Amino acid sequence: QVQLVESGGGLVQPGGSLRLSCALSGFALSIFHMSWYRQAPGKERELVASISIADNTNYAGSVKGRFTISRDNDKNTVDLQMNSLKGEDTAVYYCKADSTITRRNYWGQGTQVTVSS
């Protein structure tokens, strides 16, 4: 059974930084394309960043240059480093894993990020 657990969310002031982490258990991270999504109140869930099994990365335009996604297959974790945070980054952030073997996808439970002074 694949499980994803996010951590690292919290309250931060505008201009600050946070690092989110997603731990995958039950299978090897190396076979999954990994993504971070977010959902703000009243809005649809949106893709923030993704990283493929070949370490190719992709970012939403709104976070490009501020956020960095990375993966550690040895630790079975994927991180999202968020710098220069803005109020509009406030959302619940979710980790998603897409299996390259079974084509199934899995979601974490989410972690709240609030950017406010």
Backbone torsions as a table, in degrees:
resi	resn	phi	psi	omega
1	GLN	NA	123.4	179.1
2	VAL	-84.1	130.7	175.9
3	GLN	-129.5	143.3	178.1
4	LEU	-122.6	132.3	178.5
5	VAL	-129.3	117.9	177.9
6	GLU	-90.7	152.2	175.3
7	SER	-151.5	166.5	174.5
8	GLY	103.8	-5.4	179.1
9	GLY	-71.7	171.5	178.7
10	GLY	161.7	-165.9	179.4
11	LEU	-100.2	131.0	-179.6
12	VAL	-141.8	150.1	178.2
13	GLN	-78.5	154.0	175.3
14	PRO	-54.0	137.7	-176.3
15	GLY	89.6	-10.0	-178.9
16	GLY	-83.1	-174.9	-176.8
17	SER	-131.0	152.0	171.8
18	LEU	-143.5	152.3	174.9
19	ARG	-123.6	117.2	176.3
20	LEU	-94.0	147.5	177.6
21	SER	-131.3	143.9	177.5
22	CYS	-126.6	119.8	179.2
23	ALA	-102.4	125.8	178.2
24	LEU	-102.8	133.6	176.8
25	SER	-128.5	156.9	176.4
26	GLY	99.5	-13.3	179.5
27	PHE	-165.9	167.9	-178.6
28	ALA	-78.0	130.7	179.7
29	LEU	-59.6	-27.1	-170.8
30	SER	-61.3	-18.4	-178.7
31	ILE	-97.0	3.1	-176.4
32	PHE	-110.3	135.0	161.0
33	HIS	-75.9	136.0	-174.9
34	MET	-118.7	145.7	-179.3
35	SER	-143.1	155.8	168.2
36	TRP	-115.5	131.7	174.8
37	TYR	-119.4	165.7	173.5
38	ARG	-144.6	154.4	178.2
39	GLN	-139.5	117.0	176.9
40	ALA	-91.0	157.4	179.9
41	PRO	-55.1	128.9	177.7
42	GLY	78.0	4.3	-178.4
43	LYS	-121.3	162.4	178.0
44	GLU	-78.1	156.3	176.0
45	ARG	-67.8	137.1	-177.3
46	GLU	-131.2	150.7	176.9
47	LEU	-73.9	132.2	177.7
48	VAL	-101.4	-51.0	-177.8
49	ALA	-159.5	152.7	177.2
50	SER	-141.1	156.2	176.8
51	ILE	-141.5	128.9	-176.4
52	SER	-84.8	176.4	177.2
53	ILE	-67.4	-18.9	177.0
54	ALA	-95.3	11.2	179.2
55	ASP	69.8	19.9	172.4
56	ASN	-78.6	132.7	-176.4
57	THR	-113.7	155.3	179.1
58	ASN	-145.8	140.3	-176.6
59	TYR	-131.5	147.9	169.2
60	ALA	-66.2	146.3	-178.1
61	GLY	-57.1	-32.7	-176.1
62	SER	-70.7	-17.3	-177.6
63	VAL	-117.4	-5.4	-177.5
64	LYS	-59.1	131.7	-178.9
65	GLY	89.3	-12.8	179.3
66	ARG	-113.4	-34.2	-177.5
67	PHE	-108.7	148.3	176.1
68	THR	-135.2	126.0	176.5
69	ILE	-100.4	142.2	178.6
70	SER	-148.0	159.4	-179.9
71	ARG	-133.4	149.5	175.3
72	ASP	-129.8	100.1	-176.2
73	ASN	-68.3	-25.1	178.4
74	ASP	-70.9	-37.2	-179.5
75	LYS	-91.8	-7.6	-177.1
76	ASN	60.8	41.0	-179.2
77	THR	-131.0	153.4	171.9
78	VAL	-131.6	132.1	-175.1
79	ASP	-114.0	156.6	173.1
80	LEU	-130.3	107.8	176.2
81	GLN	-87.5	121.9	-175.6
82	MET	-117.8	116.5	179.6
83	ASN	-115.8	163.6	178.0
84	SER	49.4	48.7	-175.1
85	LEU	-65.9	145.5	-178.7
86	LYS	-121.5	163.1	177.6
87	GLY	-56.7	-35.1	-178.7
88	GLU	-73.1	-4.8	173.4
89	ASP	-84.4	-6.1	178.7
90	THR	-63.2	124.4	-176.3
91	ALA	-178.6	171.1	166.4
92	VAL	-89.3	127.6	-177.9
93	TYR	-102.5	131.3	-177.4
94	TYR	-119.1	143.9	174.1
95	CYS	-98.8	139.4	179.1
96	LYS	-131.9	139.3	177.4
97	ALA	-121.0	129.8	177.5
98	ASP	-114.4	116.1	-178.1
99	SER	-73.7	131.7	175.7
100	THR	-83.2	-4.9	-179.2
101	ILE	-98.8	-52.3	-174.8
102	THR	-100.3	-11.7	-176.0
103	ARG	68.1	8.4	175.8
104	ARG	-81.1	156.4	175.2
105	ASN	-125.4	156.3	-174.2
106	TYR	-136.1	147.0	-178.9
107	TRP	-123.9	147.3	169.9
108	GLY	-83.8	-179.6	-175.3
109	GLN	-87.0	-13.0	177.4
110	GLY	96.3	152.7	175.7
111	THR	-137.0	135.9	-175.0
112	GLN	-81.3	131.8	171.6
113	VAL	-120.0	123.1	179.1
114	THR	-122.4	123.1	178.9
115	VAL	-110.6	110.1	-174.8
116	SER	-159.5	148.0	175.4
117	SER	-92.8	NA	NA
